[in-house]
Every structure is written in structure tokens, then in C-alpha cells.
Amino acid sequence: MSKTVITAEPGMPLITITREFDAPRDLVFRAHIDPELLVQWLGPRGLITTIDRYDAHDGGTWRYVQKDADGNEYGFHGVFHGIPSPEAIVQTFEFEGVPGHVMLDTTTLEQRDGRTLMRTVSSFQSVEDRDGMIASGMEHGVRDSGDRLEELLARQLAS
Amino acid sequence: MSKTVITAEPGMPLITITREFDAPRDLVFRAHIDPELLVQWLGPRGLITTIDRYDAHDGGTWRYVQKDADGNEYGFHGVFHGIPSPEAIVQTFEFEGVPGHVMLDTTTLEQRDGRTLMRTVSSFQSVEDRDGMIASGMEHGVRDSGDRLEELLARQLAS
């Protein structure tokens, strides 16, 4: 099984996340822009994701809420920039728990002999913000999301 | 006269622009969010700026067009993230001539004995994008904008 690679160079306001999936690019893309698929893999295991809105077009906005077993809710929202395509999904990302801190995420999907290499670059407003995101324990959620997406893709291909 | 300082560390996907103005913070802030003031200082001298839309609130969008003496038009647009305030104006920025390349700009205004230190940090999707922006000759427009803003503030304070 391919594993998620998270790269965060010291002193740089970027995080790069890559993972290869044994699935065609169009399906991996659909899992990103179809909210019914997205909700099945996004975030750490054990949290329930509810999509409030998800307009995957240029200038469209999205918002979702993740709820843990204790009933705590975590809201996130952002705006798509440009028409989302397998070549690039560009969006801003804000965690409502820390208002004023905005990320700019660029996800590209590259076809490789029927497999797909997903690469997401998150740009931060500062190195401090990037380090804060690392310290928040985002790695756990990113790794779970990658594993859950792999499982979802396998289910979709089997059905 | 205070001058604009542009900082672009090698290998970093950031540009920082600072300038001090002999004007109170509230006026400098107003010059950023009131389109009637903005149009008087934004961009290089010799270009005419026309504002298409400018909704300076959380999630609001803006678009303007700059026209040169030969009639060439350059469109720009973006989205405000968070409620614009003197503490932080956060917005995305796209030049319509190079779609898919998005910047995330954070402007802070700091009061200093009746003067105001303006600081804008532009975050890019990659170091290549940042270097491309430098190579495009943005410096000329940034310096002109700073000088024109200083002139506008002086006019406003004299009237």
C-alpha cells in the first residue's frame, strides 16, 4: 500500500503532501469535487463530516463541519479559485477555530499508467503559521484522509 | 519622504512590502477599502483603473481593470478572507493574464505616533510563481502605488 508523504522544509511557509493511488485520475478527481464522495474520506477516522455547502466551480465556496465522539464541532470553509480540474484544484482553506489564518491549497493529479499521483501544496501567510499547523497535529488527519481515500477508491472500483 | 521597501528572500515563496505613511491608520485603512480612494492610487502611473466590483467584507469579491495609453486592458480579481480591518486585510489576488496563479495577500497597518506602517506579505503557490512575479516587473507598479498613496493621503489630510 502506498503511503502519504508529508514534506515541511524548515523555514519555509509551505507543506507538500503526496500520495499515489491505484485508481484512474478521473475517479480521484471526482472524489475531490463530489461532496457525496468527499464526505467519505476527508479528515481523521472517528469524526463525522457534514457538508454545509460545496460549490466546486470558479469562485464557488465550500464549508463543512467535523464532529467528534464528544460532540465537539470543528468548522472549515474556503473558496475555489479557477475551475477545478485534474490539472489543478486551487482553493483557500480556513479553520474557523483560528480566524484570520488562511491557507492556499493547490492539488494536482498526475496519471501514471493507470495510477494517480496526488500532490497538494499548502501555502501559508508566514512560516509561523505553517509551523503552527504542523504543531496542531494535522499529520494524523492527513494520513487518515489518505488511507480513507484509498479505501473509498477501492470500493468505487469494485462496485 | 519614506520609500517603499520590497523584500524577496531567495528561495522563499513570499514577497514583503513595507512603507511608512505620515497619516493616521484609519485614513490609510480607508484608502484600502473605499473604492473611490483606492482607484486614485492603485497601480503604476499612467494606467487608468476602473473598479468593476469591490465588496470589502468577509467573503466579498473584487475586480478591477487597468488600461494603458494604448488601450490594453489588464484585469485582476480576488476574494476577501475575514472582515477587513486595520489589523489585517486578507485577500486573494489573481491577474487574469495568467489564470491559475493565485496569491494570498495579508496587509497590516500599525500606528506609530500618528504615522502608519503598512506591511503587505504576499504568499505564492511556489517559489517559481514568486520569482515569476518579480520577473514580471511588479516592482515598478508597487513603488508607483506607494508614492501615489502618499500623495492621496496628503490631499485627504489637506482638504
Interface residues (C-beta under 8 A of the other chain):
Chain A: M12 P13 L14 G59 T61 V79 H81 G82 A88 V90 T92 E94 P99 G100 V102 L104 T106 V121 S123 F124 Q125 S126
Chain B: M12 P13 L14 G59 T61 V79 H81 G82 A88 V90 T92 E94 P99 G100 V102 L104 T106 V121 S123 F124 Q125 S126
